[in-house]
Amino acid sequence: MAVSPELEGLRRIAPSRFVSFSFPNPFLGHASDPYGDGGGGGGAGECLRVAVLDSPLPSPPVPGTAAMLVPAGRHRDWIFSTRAGHLHLLLSIQFSRLILVGPELSVPSPRVIPCIARPDPDPAHARLRPLLLALCPVAAFRDNAVPDVPLLTFQDDLLLLSPVKFVAGPVVGEMVVEDVAIDNAPGPAELHRRLRFKRMPCLVQTQVRLCRSPAAAAASSSLVETLKGSGGFLQPEVGGSLVQPYLQAMVAGLAVIAPSIEESIQSGVRPRCLCAGVGGGSLPMSIRVGLQFNVLGVEADSVVLDVARNHFGLLEDEFLHVHVGDAIQMIEDFSRQQEPDMKFSAVMVDLDSSDAMCGVSAPPLEVIHGSILLAARTILDQHGVLILNVIPPPADGSVYKGLIDVLRQVFSELYEIDVGNGENFVLTATVSPIETALADNSGHFLTELRKLAGDFLEHIRKI
C-alpha cells in the first residue's frame, strides 16, 4: 500500500510539523468506543480524524510520543481542531510529539456538550495502540525497544459547554461566546459565560458569572435545560466579583498605592485608570463599579467591544469610556502630549501575544521595549502604577527575566503576584517609592478592593 509523503515523513521528528488525516475507526461496534451514545458524542462514524504535531523545541535522542482522545462532543472545539490549540496541549507536556484522535470535523456536536471524563486506565488504549506505534518516530525504537505511548486525558473544570455565538473581528479573527457549567465541588455548579479567540483557543479572554432569570429560577430548570435556553434564561453578572484569578491579582496590584487612591477619593477626585485591552469588559467594569474609578478602556477590535456590550454586560457611562485602537500606540500618543489632565493613577495592560505559534503568552513582545514602558511611566501620576498580566512564553523562560530587568530600569519599585495557576504572573511597577508597608494600610478603598481581589492582597511581594 502506498504511503503519502507526509505520513512517510513522520518517521522522524520535524519541529512544528503538523499533519492531519482520516483513519478507519477502530472502535466501531466495540465496547470501548469513546464516541458511542454512552460517551456523549452520538457516534463518530466510519473514520476518525488523526492529527500529529511535533514540538517546536529541540528533541532528545529518544523522542517521546503521547496521544490524547478528543473528549466526546468537543472535536470541533478549537482546542482540539486547530494547530494553535494542539500546540498549547503539546507544550503543556514533556513530549516531542502529540497525537490527537477524535471524530472528523464534519461530525456535528450536540447543542449542549456534556464534559465527561474518560476512565483511567482507558480501555480504548488497546484498540489504538497499533496506530500509535505506527506514528512513533523511528528514533523511539532505539535498541529494538518498543516505546510506550501513553494515552493522556484532557481535564478542565467544565461540566457542560454550550456555544452561544460565533463571530469574526477584523483584528482578532474568529471568536466564540459560550455558556458553561463549572464544577465548583464541593459547592454547587456555577454557570459562566466565556469569550475565546480561535487564534489562542486555550486562553479564556473573558469569563463572567451568569444569573438565572426569574423565569428560569421559577421553572427549576436543570443545568442542561437552562443552557439550551440560555438566550432568555441567563444574564451576565455585571460589575460583581471577578471570576478569573489573574484579574483578581491585577486589581490587587492597586493595593501598593492604596493611601494615594484613598486620599484622592476622599478629596472628591476619582482616580483614573487606563485599561489596555478590554475583552469582555470584566476588568474595566469591576474597577469602575466596585472601586469608583474613572476608566478608559482601549480595545483593538470593534467586534470584540460589540460582543462585550451584547453578551457580557459592558455598559459605558460618564465614568467608563472605551476606544477602538492600538492601546500601545495610544500610550505613546498620550506620553508625547504630556498634558496634566491625561495623567492616570494606574495603567493596566492585559494584552496577549497575537503569535499563536509561540504558545499562549502575554504581553506582546513590543510592550517589553524600554521606550514603551517609559511612555507608560510618563502618563502616570507621581504615585501611579503600571500593572501587567504576564504569561511567560513556554518555549523561552528568559523573556520574563528580561521584562523584570527592563521594568527595574524604568520604574522605582517592582512587585509580583504569582497567580498560582502555573501560567500567570502579575507585575506591579511604581513610579515612586512606596513609603507605607502594605500590612499597615487600611481604609474604605482597601475594604472594597478586598471584595474584588480576594486573598491576592496577601500574596504581593516586592522583588
Secondary structure, 3 states (H helix, E strand, C coil): CCCCHHHHHHHCCCCCCEEEEEEECCCCCCCCCCCCHHHCCCCCCCEEEEEEEECCCCCCCCCCEEEEECCCCCCCCHHHHCHHHHHHHHHCCCCCEEEEEEECCCCCCCCCEECCCCCCCCCHHHHHHHHHHHCCCHHHHHHHCCCCCCEECCCCCEEEEEEEEEEEECCCEEEEEEEEEECCCCCCCEEEEEEEECCEEEEEEEEEEEEECHHHHHHCCCHHHHHHCHHHHEEECCCCCCCCHHHHHHHHHHHHHHHHHHHHHHCCCCCEEEEECCCCCHHHHHHHHHHCCEEEEEECCHHHHHHHHHHCCCCCECCEEEEECCHHHHHHHHHHHCCHHHCEEEEEECCCCCCHHHCCCECCHHHHCHHHHHHHHHCEEEEEEEEEEEECCCCCCHHHHHHHHHHHHHCCEEEEEECCCCCCEEEEEECCCCCCCHHHCCCHHHHHHHHHHHHHHHHCEEC
